[in-house]
Amino acid sequence: MFEQPPLWFIAIAFLLAIGPLVFFHELGHYWVARWFGVGAEQFSIGFGREIGGWTDKRGTRWKIGWLPLGGYVRFVGDMNPASQPDPAADVPDALRSTAFHLKPWWQRFLIVLAGPMANFLLAIAIFAGFFAVFGMPRTPAIVGQVQPGSVAQSIGLQPGDRIEAVAGQETESFEDMRRIVSLRPGEDVTIVVQRGGAQRSFQARLGEQVISDDFGQEYRIGLLGVLGSQRTLERLPALEIVPAAAGYTVALTRSMIDGLGQIITGQRSTEDLGGPLKMAQIAGQQASLGAFEFFQLIALFSINLGFINLLPVPMLDGGHLVFYAAEGLRRRPVSERAQEWAFRGGLALLMALLIFTTVNDLASFGLFERLGSLIG
């Protein structure tokens, strides 16, 4: 078991992980906005008071805020970093052609969508680099061994069976199968296998196990009880690397959707929700293991950032996308009053979620147990 890295190392690793992700996210907004002729007044990495920056020849202020938990691009005509239009602002005639909210709804839609897409593209680029250098993990989803006393043995799985789907999701590789199963401890699932040229379906309640990682953190995972063949790293032709990386990114995104759905439906505890403090701890841990693990974590964080921003919550990109899609369908903008109330509700929701996940993070660090022992 490894020792936890020091606090200063965790802080630096977190900044090195989250900073580039926020930059790429906002850069996606910025470049598509420039493509459509939208002017940018500010490009900020972090919130709060500026600790450094410069102004380019186009008049955009590039700056770094003291709170490194996000970022924003403030376009011409915006009232705030959330890109709400300023009803009191009188955009000069010389700038009207560059005002974000005077552009067609579909251009605004694409500008907002570009941020999350930039994060997905960054993850694809990182995975493509890994696959090009090391190869792609692609172990066939074929049962090599059935563990005695396991769920797999109880339902009659046999060595040589090819697992084609678990819980309605296709398993093209053993890695796919393991990822799907691990997210479903104690869950009833359908397992589809190919045996002797015929397809068979089995109903099973997956087992569960609490495991510890290299730093002593415990996780509850699902178990089927099968072993595959030896893991292989397959060298891909150059033209297949990017599509394979894209497919890998899609699979990981689907796992995140599964996990969120399980929390919403109560199948998974809300204690599994982590916030900025947990992200910082994980960043420090992975950085201490080496560059390979750290860059892999950056790719996962990037997918997470892109996915979260697509959720239809006001204040997030997904909330803006809902408004612009509604505007396209209704052929008129959503009323300013409705947007104002939606943004207030979205801000309240995000603040509540931040507080909740921070409490979860502190609990996972054992803070409350230590306080209880001191009081007792």
C-alpha distance (Angstrom), angle and dihedral (degrees) to the residues before:
residue distance angle dihedral
M1 . . .
F2 3.79 . .
E3 3.78 125.5 .
Q4 3.78 118.6 -113.0
P5 3.82 110.7 -98.9
P6 3.82 116.6 -112.9
L7 3.79 120.1 -89.0
W8 3.81 94.6 -109.0
F9 3.81 90.3 53.7
I10 3.82 91.4 49.6
A11 3.82 90.8 50.6
I12 3.81 93.1 50.5
A13 3.81 93.1 45.1
F14 3.81 91.0 50.0
L15 3.81 92.0 51.1
L16 3.80 91.1 47.2
A17 3.81 90.1 50.8
I18 3.80 102.6 41.4
G19 3.81 98.3 35.3
P20 3.82 97.4 64.8
L21 3.83 91.2 42.1
V22 3.79 92.6 54.5
F23 3.80 90.0 44.4
F24 3.82 93.1 53.0
H25 3.80 90.7 45.1
E26 3.77 93.9 53.3
L27 3.80 91.2 39.6
G28 3.80 87.9 60.1
H29 3.81 89.6 56.8
Y30 3.79 91.7 43.7
W31 3.81 99.4 50.3
V32 3.81 96.0 46.0
A33 3.82 88.7 46.3
R34 3.80 89.7 52.9
W35 3.79 89.3 48.7
F36 3.82 88.4 58.1
G37 3.80 93.1 43.1
V38 3.80 98.2 -106.9
G39 3.80 116.2 153.2
A40 3.80 121.1 -130.8
E41 3.80 120.0 -147.9
Q42 3.82 97.8 -178.0
F43 3.80 137.0 14.8
S44 3.78 108.7 -168.8
I45 3.79 132.8 -177.7
G46 3.79 104.3 -162.2
F47 3.78 131.4 4.6
G48 3.78 133.9 -98.4
R49 3.78 130.6 33.2
E50 3.78 116.0 7.7
I51 3.80 114.5 -110.1
G52 3.80 96.2 -179.7
G53 3.77 142.9 -10.2
W54 3.78 150.0 126.3
T55 3.81 139.6 -132.4
D56 3.80 119.0 -121.4
K57 3.80 127.6 -145.2
R58 3.83 91.1 -92.6
G59 3.81 90.9 59.6
T60 3.81 95.7 -107.0
R61 3.79 114.0 143.4
W62 3.81 109.8 -139.8
K63 3.78 108.9 -162.5
I64 3.79 146.7 159.1
G65 3.82 120.1 -131.8
W66 3.78 124.0 -149.0
L67 3.84 94.4 -119.4
P68 3.84 106.5 67.6
L69 3.82 97.6 -163.2
G70 3.78 99.9 108.7
G71 3.76 142.7 -31.1
Y72 3.78 144.0 -136.9
V73 3.78 147.1 -155.1
R74 3.79 113.4 -133.2
F75 3.78 110.1 -153.1
V76 3.78 129.4 -159.3
G77 3.83 108.4 -74.6
D78 3.82 95.9 20.9
M79 3.80 118.0 136.8
N80 3.81 94.6 -157.3
P81 3.83 142.7 -7.8
A82 3.82 89.4 -79.2
S83 3.84 88.2 69.3
Q84 3.78 94.8 -117.9
P85 3.80 109.8 160.0
D86 3.78 115.0 -108.7
P87 3.82 105.9 -126.3
A88 3.79 90.4 -168.6
A89 3.79 94.9 52.3
D90 3.75 117.5 100.3
V91 3.78 103.9 -154.1
P92 3.80 108.9 -146.0
D93 3.80 115.6 -116.2
A94 3.81 89.8 -114.9
L95 3.82 90.6 59.6
R96 3.80 101.2 37.9
S97 3.78 92.1 93.9
T98 3.83 89.0 56.5
A99 3.84 98.5 44.4
F100 3.80 112.7 118.4
H101 3.81 96.5 -143.1
L102 3.78 93.6 49.9
K103 3.79 91.5 60.8
P104 3.84 121.3 96.7
W105 3.80 114.6 -83.8
W106 3.79 93.5 -112.7
Q107 3.80 92.2 55.8
R108 3.81 90.6 51.0
F109 3.81 88.6 47.4
L110 3.81 91.8 54.5
I111 3.81 92.9 44.7
V112 3.81 91.1 54.6
L113 3.81 93.5 41.9
A114 3.82 90.4 53.1
G115 3.81 92.4 71.3
P116 3.82 98.3 62.4
M117 3.81 90.5 36.8
A118 3.81 89.5 56.7
N119 3.80 89.0 57.4
F120 3.79 92.2 50.6
L121 3.82 90.3 47.7
L122 3.81 90.5 50.8
A123 3.81 90.4 52.8
I124 3.80 90.4 48.7
A125 3.80 90.0 50.6
I126 3.81 92.1 51.1
F127 3.81 93.4 48.1
A128 3.80 90.6 45.0
G129 3.80 88.8 54.8
F130 3.81 90.8 50.8
F131 3.80 92.7 47.7
A132 3.81 91.6 48.1
V133 3.81 93.3 51.3
F134 3.81 104.0 32.6
G135 3.81 105.3 15.0
M136 3.80 130.4 -114.3
P137 3.83 121.4 -71.1
R138 3.77 102.6 -118.9
T139 3.80 114.4 157.5
P140 3.83 112.0 169.9
A141 3.82 113.4 -108.5
I142 3.80 90.5 -117.1
V143 3.78 122.2 132.6
G144 3.79 108.1 -117.2
Q145 3.78 97.5 173.8
V146 3.80 136.6 4.7
Q147 3.78 113.9 -142.6
P148 3.81 115.1 -128.5
G149 3.80 114.2 -106.6
S150 3.79 92.4 13.1
V151 3.78 130.8 132.0
A152 3.81 88.7 -107.8
Q153 3.80 91.1 57.9
S154 3.81 92.8 46.5
I155 3.82 92.9 56.2
G156 3.81 94.5 42.9
L157 3.79 105.5 -105.9
Q158 3.80 112.7 164.4
P159 3.80 136.6 -159.9
G160 3.79 108.5 -89.2
D161 3.81 94.8 35.2
R162 3.79 112.3 133.2
I163 3.80 110.3 -140.4
E164 3.80 106.3 -140.2
A165 3.80 101.5 173.7
V166 3.79 141.9 2.9
A167 3.80 123.1 -165.2
G168 3.79 90.8 -8.7
Q169 3.81 94.5 -53.3
E170 3.79 122.7 114.9
T171 3.80 116.8 -119.3
E172 3.77 110.5 -151.4
S173 3.81 91.7 169.3
F174 3.79 139.8 20.5
E175 3.81 87.1 -108.1
D176 3.81 89.6 59.7
M177 3.80 90.8 50.9
R178 3.80 93.4 48.7
R179 3.81 92.1 48.4
I180 3.81 93.0 51.2
V181 3.81 94.4 45.0
S182 3.81 95.3 46.3
L183 3.81 90.4 58.3
R184 3.82 92.7 56.2
P185 3.80 111.5 59.4
G186 3.82 110.6 175.6
E187 3.82 92.7 -2.0
D188 3.82 125.8 139.5
V189 3.80 109.2 -120.7
T190 3.80 141.4 168.5
I191 3.80 115.8 -121.5
V192 3.80 118.4 -160.9
V193 3.80 117.5 -161.6
Q194 3.79 137.3 177.3
R195 3.80 113.2 -132.2
G196 3.78 125.3 171.4
G197 3.78 92.8 -18.1
A198 3.81 93.3 -52.4
Q199 3.77 128.8 102.2
R200 3.79 118.9 -127.5
S201 3.81 133.0 -175.7
F202 3.79 126.6 -148.5
Q203 3.79 130.5 -170.8
A204 3.78 114.2 -141.8
R205 3.78 142.0 167.3
L206 3.77 105.2 -138.6
G207 3.76 119.8 -129.3
E208 3.76 123.4 -123.8
Q209 3.76 137.4 -140.2
V210 3.79 137.1 -180.0
I211 3.79 110.6 -132.6
S212 3.79 132.6 -177.0
D213 3.79 125.9 -137.9
D214 3.80 126.6 -141.3
F215 3.81 90.3 -79.2
G216 3.80 97.2 50.0
Q217 3.81 96.4 -103.0
E218 3.79 113.1 144.6
Y219 3.81 126.4 -134.7
R220 3.80 131.4 -177.5
I221 3.80 112.7 -135.2
G222 3.78 138.1 174.6
L223 3.79 122.3 -109.6
L224 3.81 133.1 -154.7
G225 3.79 99.2 171.1
V226 3.80 104.4 -126.3
L227 3.76 131.6 123.1
G228 3.77 124.2 -151.0
S229 3.73 131.3 -149.1
Q230 3.78 119.8 -77.8
R231 3.81 111.6 -58.0
T232 3.77 112.6 -103.0
L233 3.78 134.1 -164.0
E234 3.77 107.2 -143.4
R235 3.79 120.1 -151.1
L236 3.78 108.2 -132.6
P237 3.81 129.4 -152.5
A238 3.79 111.0 -104.0
L239 3.80 93.5 -108.8
E240 3.82 92.0 54.0
I241 3.81 97.9 51.5
V242 3.82 98.9 82.0
P243 3.84 95.2 42.9
A244 3.82 89.2 48.7
A245 3.81 90.8 49.7
A246 3.81 89.7 48.8
G247 3.81 91.1 50.9
Y248 3.80 90.6 48.5
T249 3.80 90.0 51.6
V250 3.81 91.2 49.5
A251 3.82 90.5 51.4
L252 3.80 92.2 51.6
T253 3.80 90.7 47.3
R254 3.77 89.9 52.7
S255 3.80 89.3 52.2
M256 3.80 89.1 54.8
I257 3.81 90.0 50.6
D258 3.81 89.3 50.0
G259 3.79 92.0 50.6
L260 3.80 93.1 48.4
G261 3.80 91.2 47.5
Q262 3.80 91.0 52.1
I263 3.80 91.3 51.8
I264 3.81 91.6 48.7
T265 3.81 92.4 49.0
G266 3.80 93.3 44.5
Q267 3.80 96.3 -113.3
R268 3.79 90.4 118.1
S269 3.79 127.2 40.4
T270 3.81 119.5 -105.7
E271 3.80 85.3 -130.5
D272 3.81 85.7 81.3
L273 3.81 89.8 68.4
G274 3.78 109.8 102.1
G275 3.78 130.3 -166.9
P276 3.80 138.1 -162.9
L277 3.81 94.0 -61.1
K278 3.81 92.2 54.4
M279 3.80 90.9 45.5
A280 3.80 89.6 52.2
Q281 3.80 91.7 50.0
I282 3.81 92.5 49.4
A283 3.81 91.1 46.7
G284 3.80 90.5 53.7
Q285 3.79 92.7 46.7
Q286 3.79 94.6 49.8
A287 3.80 92.6 44.4
S288 3.80 89.0 53.8
L289 3.82 89.3 56.1
G290 3.80 93.7 56.5
A291 3.80 145.8 -83.5
F292 3.82 94.2 -72.1
E293 3.81 93.6 57.2
F294 3.80 92.0 42.2
F295 3.80 94.9 52.8
Q296 3.78 90.3 46.2
L297 3.80 88.1 53.9
I298 3.81 90.7 49.8
A299 3.81 88.6 55.6
L300 3.82 90.5 51.2
F301 3.81 91.7 46.9
S302 3.80 89.1 49.6
I303 3.81 92.1 54.0
N304 3.80 89.0 46.8
L305 3.81 92.2 51.3
G306 3.79 92.5 48.2
F307 3.79 93.0 46.9
I308 3.81 95.6 47.0
N309 3.80 91.9 49.2
L310 3.80 90.3 55.0
L311 3.81 92.3 59.0
P312 3.83 109.4 112.6
V313 3.79 94.2 -113.7
P314 3.83 119.6 131.5
M315 3.82 111.0 -113.2
L316 3.81 88.8 35.6
D317 3.79 124.0 86.2
G318 3.80 90.3 -107.1
G319 3.79 90.8 60.2
H320 3.80 91.1 53.1
L321 3.79 90.2 48.7
V322 3.81 90.0 55.0
F323 3.82 90.9 52.6
Y324 3.80 93.5 48.2
A325 3.81 92.5 46.1
A326 3.81 89.1 50.2
E327 3.79 89.3 49.8
G328 3.78 90.3 52.6
L329 3.81 92.0 50.5
R330 3.82 96.1 42.7
R331 3.83 93.6 39.1
R332 3.78 89.5 -133.4
P333 3.82 133.7 71.9
V334 3.78 123.0 -94.9
S335 3.80 108.0 -99.2
E336 3.79 117.8 -89.0
R337 3.82 90.3 -123.8
A338 3.81 92.2 54.1
Q339 3.79 90.9 48.0
E340 3.79 91.4 48.0
W341 3.81 93.0 53.4
A342 3.79 91.3 43.6
F343 3.80 92.0 52.3
R344 3.79 91.4 47.8
G345 3.79 90.3 51.2
G346 3.78 91.3 46.0
L347 3.80 91.7 50.6
A348 3.81 90.9 49.4
L349 3.81 90.6 49.3
L350 3.81 93.0 49.4
M351 3.80 92.4 47.5
A352 3.81 90.8 49.3
L353 3.81 90.2 49.0
L354 3.81 91.0 48.7
I355 3.81 91.3 51.9
F356 3.81 92.1 45.5
T357 3.81 94.6 49.5
T358 3.80 91.6 44.9
V359 3.81 89.8 54.7
N360 3.81 88.2 48.2
D361 3.80 90.2 50.8
L362 3.80 93.0 50.0
A363 3.80 90.2 48.1
S364 3.81 91.1 51.2
F365 3.81 88.7 52.8
G366 3.81 88.8 57.1
L367 3.81 93.8 -116.7
F368 3.79 96.2 136.3
E369 3.81 92.6 46.8
R370 3.78 90.6 53.0
L371 3.79 91.2 47.4
G372 3.79 90.0 49.7
S373 3.79 92.1 51.7
L374 3.79 90.9 49.5
I375 3.79 92.4 49.6
G376 3.78 92.2 44.4
